[in-house]
Amino acid sequence: MTSPPRPDDAVRRARVAVSALFLTNGALFANILPRYPEIKSALGLDNVAYGVSVAAFPAGAIVAGLAAAVLIRRLGSARVAAVGTVLTGLGLLAAALSPSALLFALALFIGGASDAITDVAQNAHGLRVQKQYGRSIINSFHAIWSIGAVLGGGMAAAAIALQIPVGIHLSISTAVFALVALVALRFCLPGRDEQTDEDAVADVPEIQGAARRGLSPRIAWALVALTLIAMAGAVAEDAGNTWATLYLSESLGAPAAIASLGFIALVGAQFVGRMLGDGMTDRFGQRAVARAGGLIAAVGMGLALAFPSVPGTIAGFAAVGFGIATLIPAAMHAADELPGLRHGAGLTVVSWLLRLGFLLSPPFVGFIADTVSLQAGLLVAPVAGLVAFALAGVLEKKPARG
């Protein structure tokens, strides 16, 4: 068995640069999430209006997501990722400064569109770097994204504790992470790897062509199941993104700086889960890891909602983050390997449709919160864990031992 080639200095620098892009992507969005409750209060939104407004971010992602392939092939994945990072930060800053719910939603829509394109582009460039390494490193990039989310959440918590106005806070975070992205661009791989870039993403005509050719019922079901697993991860994650701070502060009476720990606990545990994910998957297989993760998320958050307390709820969100850590990467990887679809097609479909979870979850939870309670609305998180457990059979079994 031959060992993979040792990467040269340029490739190692490119890996650090891609890691920086993933970090900025996680940190930018995380900086605004803990400040959602004060934005909601300043705009006078009820839970339904708040949920619909926040859903504009994934709506923008869904609208723009399939445009990523065209931009990457014309401009290169590294350039698209860096410029997209800057535009995402500006969209989130505009949302923080918006004087009305309509402008808040519009700014989030623009931010979400930029974020979706950035996400595809940075993954595409990460695949270029991985190809040069000759071994899997893509999960490490997603772990770095989680570090960025913890960093951004921590910055927001500190800004809240120091009573820094949200506009000043988001101006600083946008400037810092835009600069990081632009510096990282200088150290990404030069030029474009046409084969890798084209394999990483598929555009609309390619997906339509695959649909016209038809898929076997087994492959079609696998694609649906993988999409639902990814959506389950998205719904559970959104429970922490959109509602954790609000639930801890308004429903459980936690101080604002403490309330932000629910989101931080989720993304922090998600980081731990992703760091352990490759080893667990290699040892036990995607199926077993997804089933165990789904149960951890369902039981942990279920107990937190059944016996509400501030520490218990923070622990419950941590259980969700750890449990769902590998769901979306596993679903994306499995979709990219489906027979009958060229590389990039299944990945693009799942990456695009999983955002429906982020789109539908906020207004649905908001409706339940206004008609019953936010505690009842957050039941979507344990239910999502059970969905992942039920559908995990579509993922690969435990790898055979040599």
PyMOL commands that set and color helices and strands:
alter all, ss='L'
color gray80, all
select helices_A, chain A and resi 9-43+47-54+56-65+68-75+77-97+101-133+138-161+166-185+194-200+204-213+217-251+256-259+261-284+286-306+310-324+327-336+345-353+355-371+374-377+380-394
alter helices_A, ss='H'
color red, helices_A
deselect
rebuild
show_as cartoon
